[in-house]
Amino acid sequence: MNADQLRALQAPWKERYRNDPAQARQTLHATGCLASDGPGCTVTTPTGPVGCGLHPATGGDGSSACAAELLLQALAACAGVTLTAVATALGIPLRSGTVHVDGDLDFRGTLGVDKTAPVGFTAIRIRYLLDSDADDAQLAKLTELTERYCVVYQTLCHAPSLSATWQRTG
């Protein structure tokens, strides 16, 4: 896809959202079905179900996806899609590339071993390995705009309000 094709693809959406900003505000959904045979949950994705379970550092056997790793994978995916879209829009040629995301986690927190240990990532790092003839200024601009427009990156930078409720089903 080239810049003109990307613009043509996105033009009707941009026009719709300019004319009616309310249409741009949408609620996305995710559903997880709890496992009946131990700690686990299956989330539904457009490409099929993903079984999630305990990370091996918390007693899991490694046969299921770890939700914390899925968060890092979501960041890698979003950054990768955003980066390629921005590169296309700016006409920056990329022969290939890889997005690496690493996150530091102290498992004592989630296991309740140490009440002062944080639950969650304390640091997340993204590395873009890019094969391109673009100059350093273009690649710096590319990563700057990727961070600006990446939904997952911005959500992690600016935490949204979060709430949880429960209701009885039976």
C-alpha positions as CSV (number, residue, x, y, z in Angstrom):
1,M,0.0,0.0,0.0
2,N,1.3,3.5,-0.8
3,A,0.4,6.9,0.8
4,D,-2.3,7.6,-1.7
5,Q,-4.0,4.3,-1.2
6,L,-3.9,4.7,2.6
7,R,-5.3,8.2,2.3
8,A,-8.1,6.9,0.1
9,L,-8.8,4.1,2.5
10,Q,-9.0,6.4,5.5
11,A,-10.6,9.5,3.8
12,P,-14.2,8.5,4.3
13,W,-13.6,7.8,7.9
14,K,-11.8,11.0,8.6
15,E,-14.5,13.0,6.8
16,R,-17.3,11.2,8.7
17,Y,-15.6,11.9,12.0
18,R,-14.9,15.6,11.1
19,N,-18.6,16.0,10.2
20,D,-20.0,14.1,13.2
21,P,-17.4,13.7,16.0
22,A,-19.9,11.6,18.0
23,Q,-19.4,8.8,15.4
24,A,-15.7,8.6,16.3
25,R,-16.5,7.8,19.9
26,Q,-17.0,4.1,20.1
27,T,-16.9,1.5,22.8
28,L,-14.7,-1.6,22.0
29,H,-15.4,-4.8,23.8
30,A,-13.5,-7.9,25.1
31,T,-15.0,-10.9,26.8
32,G,-13.3,-13.6,28.9
33,C,-14.9,-16.8,29.9
34,L,-13.6,-18.2,33.2
35,A,-12.1,-21.7,33.3
36,S,-14.0,-24.2,35.5
37,D,-10.9,-26.4,36.2
38,G,-8.6,-23.9,37.8
39,P,-7.0,-20.5,37.3
40,G,-7.7,-19.5,33.7
41,C,-9.8,-17.6,31.3
42,T,-10.4,-17.8,27.5
43,V,-10.7,-14.5,25.6
44,T,-12.4,-14.3,22.3
45,T,-10.5,-12.6,19.4
46,P,-11.4,-12.2,15.7
47,T,-8.9,-15.0,14.9
48,G,-10.2,-17.4,17.5
49,P,-10.1,-18.0,21.3
50,V,-7.0,-17.5,23.3
51,G,-6.6,-19.5,26.5
52,C,-5.0,-17.6,29.3
53,G,-3.5,-18.9,32.5
54,L,-0.9,-18.5,35.2
55,H,2.6,-17.4,34.1
56,P,5.2,-20.0,34.8
57,A,6.7,-17.6,37.4
58,T,3.4,-17.9,39.4
59,G,2.9,-21.6,39.1
60,G,1.6,-22.0,35.5
61,D,3.0,-24.6,33.2
62,G,3.5,-22.2,30.2
63,S,0.9,-23.8,28.0
64,S,-1.5,-20.8,28.2
65,A,-1.0,-17.2,27.3
66,C,-0.1,-14.9,30.1
67,A,-2.3,-11.7,30.3
68,A,0.6,-9.6,31.3
69,E,2.5,-10.8,28.2
70,L,-0.6,-10.2,26.1
71,L,-0.5,-6.5,27.2
72,L,3.1,-6.3,25.9
73,Q,2.0,-8.1,22.7
74,A,-0.9,-5.6,22.3
75,L,1.6,-2.8,22.6
76,A,3.9,-4.4,20.1
77,A,1.1,-5.0,17.7
78,C,-0.4,-1.5,18.0
79,A,3.0,0.2,17.7
80,G,3.8,-2.0,14.7
81,V,0.5,-1.2,12.9
82,T,0.8,2.5,13.7
83,L,4.4,2.7,12.7
84,T,3.7,1.1,9.3
85,A,0.7,3.3,8.7
86,V,2.7,6.4,9.6
87,A,5.6,5.3,7.4
88,T,3.2,4.8,4.5
89,A,1.6,8.2,5.1
90,L,5.0,9.9,5.2
91,G,6.4,7.9,2.3
92,I,9.2,6.5,4.4
93,P,10.2,3.2,2.8
94,L,10.7,0.2,5.2
95,R,12.1,-3.0,3.9
96,S,11.4,-4.8,7.1
97,G,11.2,-4.1,10.8
98,T,10.5,-5.6,14.2
99,V,9.0,-4.2,17.3
100,H,10.4,-5.5,20.6
101,V,8.6,-4.8,23.9
102,D,10.1,-5.7,27.3
103,G,8.4,-5.1,30.6
104,D,9.8,-5.4,34.1
105,L,7.6,-7.2,36.6
106,D,8.1,-8.2,40.3
107,F,6.0,-11.3,40.7
108,R,6.1,-10.9,44.5
109,G,3.4,-8.3,44.1
110,T,0.8,-10.3,42.3
111,L,1.5,-13.4,44.5
112,G,1.1,-11.3,47.7
113,V,4.5,-12.4,48.9
114,D,5.6,-8.8,49.7
115,K,2.8,-6.2,50.3
116,T,5.3,-3.4,49.3
117,A,6.1,-5.0,45.9
118,P,4.2,-3.4,43.1
119,V,1.6,-5.3,41.2
120,G,2.1,-4.6,37.5
121,F,4.9,-3.5,35.3
122,T,7.3,-1.0,36.7
123,A,9.0,-0.2,33.3
124,I,8.2,-1.0,29.7
125,R,10.6,-0.5,26.9
126,I,10.0,-0.5,23.1
127,R,12.7,-1.0,20.5
128,Y,12.2,-0.6,16.8
129,L,14.6,-2.5,14.6
130,L,14.1,-0.9,11.2
131,D,15.6,-1.7,7.8
132,S,15.2,1.5,5.8
133,D,17.1,4.0,3.7
134,A,15.5,6.8,5.6
135,D,17.8,9.2,7.5
136,D,18.0,9.5,11.2
137,A,15.7,12.5,11.3
138,Q,13.0,10.7,9.4
139,L,13.2,7.6,11.6
140,A,13.1,9.8,14.7
141,K,9.9,11.5,13.4
142,L,8.5,8.1,12.5
143,T,8.9,6.8,16.1
144,E,7.7,10.1,17.5
145,L,4.5,10.0,15.5
146,T,4.1,6.3,16.2
147,E,4.1,7.0,19.9
148,R,1.7,9.9,19.4
149,Y,-0.9,7.9,17.5
150,C,-0.5,4.4,19.0
151,V,-3.7,3.7,21.1
152,V,-2.1,1.2,23.5
153,Y,1.0,3.4,24.0
154,Q,-1.1,6.4,24.8
155,T,-3.4,4.4,27.0
156,L,-0.4,3.3,29.1
157,C,1.0,6.8,29.2
158,H,-2.4,8.4,30.2
159,A,-4.3,5.8,32.2
160,P,-8.1,6.0,31.6
161,S,-10.6,5.9,34.4
162,L,-11.1,2.2,35.3
163,S,-14.0,0.6,37.2
164,A,-15.2,-2.9,38.0
165,T,-18.6,-4.2,39.0
166,W,-20.1,-7.6,39.5
167,Q,-23.6,-9.1,39.2
168,R,-25.0,-12.5,40.0
169,T,-26.0,-14.7,37.0
170,G,-27.6,-17.6,38.8
